[in-house]
């Protein structure tokens, strides 16, 4: 794979054999973000669970203390007073069957998160085949199926992220932008790790946090000493 000059310069800053302490890793990851745009910083957390088993699923949501630095477009399926509340809370799109038809008919996906009130899930269920594979299907665990749409929309706009395992038992989550600086990134990282550790399934055996890596959009991975993280 071709690697540019900036990437090669960033690699020189990192000792690949070393497991860094979180605060040290956050300083390094901001130094390795050399692109002309404000790079997103991501955490990749490999867990000692088997996501094929229902009792070893790890999924939830958390509001990052300093947000994600990204403007998130929220679509809400609601009607009546709940629809009004969603609009007042700052939802970008609010509707019912009209939005279902727009998504199905126009292949429209100009949104990042979908929220629904419980009474709308019968309608939203028709979109399972298109929303599911994109990770957009609302779920009670993630707090996106809720009667309290005001709170849901405000939390998402404030920097709420969802974490879940992929097929290789890794969680991939943004923890902010390079411009945040090491301190704010550390606060967000610690909040995410705390939530993931708290969500440890009782069926999980052996070492839970197998590896933790942080990286910027265009930069190399930095390994963190997971033994200190709980």
C-alpha positions in Angstrom: 0.0 0.0 0.0 1.3 3.4 -0.9 2.0 5.7 2.1 2.5 9.4 1.7 5.4 11.5 3.2 3.3 12.8 6.1 2.2 9.2 7.1 5.9 8.1 7.1 6.8 11.1 9.2 4.1 10.2 11.7 5.2 6.5 11.9 8.6 7.7 13.0 7.0 9.3 16.1 5.6 5.9 17.3 7.4 3.0 19.0 5.4 0.0 17.5 6.6 -2.3 20.3 5.4 0.0 23.0 2.0 0.1 24.8 1.4 3.7 25.6 -0.4 5.1 28.6 -3.7 6.8 27.5 -2.7 10.4 28.2 0.6 9.8 26.3 -1.3 8.2 23.4 -3.6 11.2 23.1 -0.7 13.6 22.8 0.9 11.4 20.2 -2.3 10.9 18.1 -2.7 14.7 17.8 0.9 15.0 16.6 0.4 12.3 14.0 -2.7 14.0 12.5 -0.9 15.9 9.8 -3.7 16.2 7.2 -4.9 19.6 5.9 -8.4 18.9 7.4 -9.3 18.4 11.1 -8.9 14.6 11.4 -11.3 12.5 13.4 -9.7 10.5 16.2 -11.0 7.0 16.6 -10.7 4.3 19.3 -10.6 0.6 18.2 -11.3 -1.8 21.1 -10.9 -5.5 20.7 -12.9 -7.5 23.3 -12.5 -11.0 24.6 -16.1 -12.0 23.8 -17.8 -13.9 21.1 -20.4 -11.7 19.4 -22.1 -14.7 17.8 -23.6 -15.5 21.2 -26.5 -13.4 22.4 -25.3 -13.4 26.0 -21.9 -11.9 24.9 -23.2 -8.9 23.0 -21.7 -5.5 24.0 -23.8 -2.6 22.8 -24.8 0.8 24.3 -24.5 4.5 23.9 -22.8 7.3 25.8 -22.7 11.1 25.6 -19.0 12.1 25.2 -18.1 14.9 27.7 -16.7 17.0 24.9 -18.9 15.8 22.0 -17.5 14.4 18.7 -16.8 17.6 16.9 -19.2 16.4 14.1 -22.5 17.9 13.2 -25.0 15.1 13.3 -28.2 15.0 11.3 -31.1 13.4 13.2 -34.2 11.9 11.7 -37.1 11.3 14.0 -40.2 9.1 13.4 -42.9 10.5 15.6 -46.4 12.0 15.4 -48.5 14.6 17.1 -47.0 16.2 20.2 -43.9 14.0 20.0 -43.2 15.3 16.5 -43.5 18.9 17.7 -41.2 18.1 20.6 -38.6 16.6 18.2 -38.6 19.7 16.0 -38.2 22.0 19.0 -35.3 19.8 20.3 -33.5 20.4 17.0 -34.2 17.3 14.9 -33.3 17.8 11.2 -36.1 15.7 9.8 -39.4 14.6 11.5 -42.2 12.5 9.9 -44.1 9.3 9.6 -45.0 7.3 6.5 -43.8 10.2 4.3 -40.2 9.6 5.4 -40.5 5.8 5.0 -41.7 6.4 1.4 -38.9 8.9 0.7 -36.2 6.4 2.0 -37.7 3.5 0.0 -38.6 5.4 -3.1 -35.7 7.8 -3.5 -32.9 5.8 -1.7 -32.6 8.9 0.5 -30.1 8.7 3.4 -29.2 12.4 4.2 -29.1 11.6 8.0 -26.7 10.1 10.5 -29.0 8.8 13.4 -32.6 7.6 13.4 -34.8 8.0 16.5 -38.3 6.6 16.9 -41.1 6.7 19.5 -42.2 3.1 20.5 -45.6 3.6 18.7 -43.8 4.2 15.4 -41.8 1.0 15.4 -44.4 -0.8 13.3 -43.8 1.8 10.6 -40.1 1.9 11.0 -39.9 -1.9 10.9 -40.6 -1.7 7.1 -37.2 -0.1 6.7 -35.3 -2.9 8.6 -33.7 -4.2 5.4 -32.2 -0.9 4.4 -31.5 0.7 7.8 -30.2 -2.5 9.5 -27.1 -3.0 7.2 -26.2 0.7 7.6 -26.4 0.5 11.4 -29.2 3.1 11.4 -32.1 1.0 12.8 -33.4 2.5 16.1 -32.9 0.3 19.2 -34.0 0.6 22.8 -30.4 -0.4 23.9 -28.9 2.6 22.1 -31.7 4.9 23.5 -33.0 5.6 20.0 -36.4 4.0 20.6 -37.8 6.2 23.3 -40.9 8.2 24.2 -38.6 11.0 25.3 -37.6 12.3 21.9 -36.6 15.7 23.3 -33.9 14.1 25.5 -32.8 11.7 22.7 -32.3 14.5 20.1 -30.5 16.8 22.5 -28.1 14.1 23.7 -27.3 13.1 20.1 -26.7 16.7 19.1 -24.5 17.1 22.2 -22.2 14.2 21.1 -23.9 10.9 22.0 -22.3 7.9 20.3 -23.3 4.3 20.0 -20.8 1.5 20.5 -21.3 -2.0 19.3 -19.2 -5.0 18.3 -18.4 -5.8 14.7 -18.1 -9.4 13.4 -14.5 -9.5 14.6 -15.4 -8.5 18.2 -14.0 -5.0 17.8 -15.7 -1.7 18.7 -14.9 1.3 16.5 -15.8 4.7 17.8 -14.9 8.3 17.2 -13.7 10.1 20.3 -13.3 13.6 18.8 -11.2 15.7 16.5 -7.5 16.3 16.4 -8.2 20.0 17.2 -9.7 19.0 20.6 -6.2 18.5 22.0 -4.9 15.7 24.2 -6.9 16.7 27.4 -10.4 16.7 25.8 -9.6 13.5 23.8 -8.5 11.8 27.1 -11.8 12.8 28.8 -13.8 11.4 25.9 -11.6 8.2 25.7 -12.0 7.5 29.4 -15.7 8.0 29.2 -16.0 5.5 26.3 -13.7 2.9 28.0 -15.6 3.3 31.3 -18.9 2.5 29.5 -17.5 -0.5 27.6 -16.0 -1.9 30.8 -19.3 -1.4 32.6 -21.1 -3.2 29.8 -19.0 -6.4 30.2 -21.3 -9.4 29.8 -21.4 -11.8 32.7 -20.8 -14.7 30.2 -17.5 -13.2 29.1 -14.5 -15.2 30.3 -10.8 -14.4 30.5 -9.3 -11.1 29.5 -12.0 -8.7 28.5 -10.0 -5.8 27.0 -7.7 -7.6 24.5 -6.3 -4.6 22.7 -7.0 -0.8 22.4 -5.7 1.3 19.6 -6.3 5.0 18.8 -5.7 6.5 15.4 -6.4 9.6 13.4 -8.2 9.5 10.0 -4.9 9.4 8.0 -2.4 8.5 10.7 -1.0 5.2 12.1 -2.4 3.3 15.0 -1.1 3.8 18.5 -1.4 0.9 21.0 -2.6 1.7 24.5 -1.7 -0.3 27.6 -5.1 -1.9 28.1 -4.1 -3.6 31.4 -4.5 -0.2 33.2 -8.0 0.4 31.8 -10.0 -2.0 34.0 
